[in-house]
Amino acid sequence: MDEKLFDKWDFNVEVIDSGLKGYINLDPVYVPHSSGRYQKKRFGKAKISIVERLINKLMRTGSARKKIGG
């Protein structure tokens, strides 16, 4: 059985850039929500799924989005 994100998209993504390969996590996860599990560890953000990082970036609103967004 093939795993899909939200039962819609495949996880078959390939990162070509060798510099980014260590920081983009493409491991399949059913629920992209880690509850800040890696926030206190150095380089912990590299272990978070890229889908969760994108969702967290989109959920910012108001002045926090202006300060941190980009």
C-alpha positions in Angstrom: 0.0 0.0 0.0 1.3 3.4 -1.0 1.5 6.1 1.7 0.0 9.5 0.8 -0.1 12.8 2.7 -3.8 13.5 3.5 -4.6 10.5 1.3 -3.9 12.7 -1.7 -0.2 13.5 -2.4 2.7 11.1 -2.7 5.9 11.4 -0.7 8.1 10.7 -3.7 10.0 14.0 -3.6 13.7 14.2 -4.4 16.0 16.9 -3.1 18.9 17.5 -5.6 20.8 20.2 -3.7 23.3 18.5 -1.4 23.4 21.5 1.0 19.7 21.3 1.6 19.4 17.6 1.8 20.3 17.4 5.5 17.7 20.0 6.5 14.7 18.9 4.5 13.0 16.0 6.1 10.8 14.1 3.7 10.0 11.1 5.8 6.3 10.1 5.5 4.1 11.1 8.5 0.4 10.6 8.9 -0.2 13.7 11.1 2.3 16.5 10.5 2.2 17.9 14.1 5.2 17.3 16.4 4.0 19.6 19.3 7.4 21.3 19.4 9.2 18.1 20.2 12.5 19.2 18.7 12.6 22.9 19.6 15.1 22.7 22.5 17.7 20.6 20.6 20.4 22.1 18.4 19.5 21.7 14.7 16.2 20.1 15.8 14.3 21.9 13.1 16.0 19.6 10.6 14.1 16.6 12.0 10.6 18.2 11.6 8.7 17.3 8.4 8.8 19.9 5.7 5.0 19.8 5.5 4.8 20.7 9.2 7.2 23.6 8.7 5.2 24.9 5.8 1.9 24.7 7.8 3.5 26.4 10.8 4.7 29.2 8.5 1.2 29.7 7.0 -0.6 29.8 10.4 1.1 33.0 11.6 -1.1 36.0 11.8 -0.9 39.7 12.6 2.3 41.4 13.7 4.1 38.1 14.3 3.8 37.3 10.6 5.4 40.7 9.8 8.3 40.1 12.2 9.1 36.5 11.4 7.7 35.9 7.9 9.7 35.8 4.8 
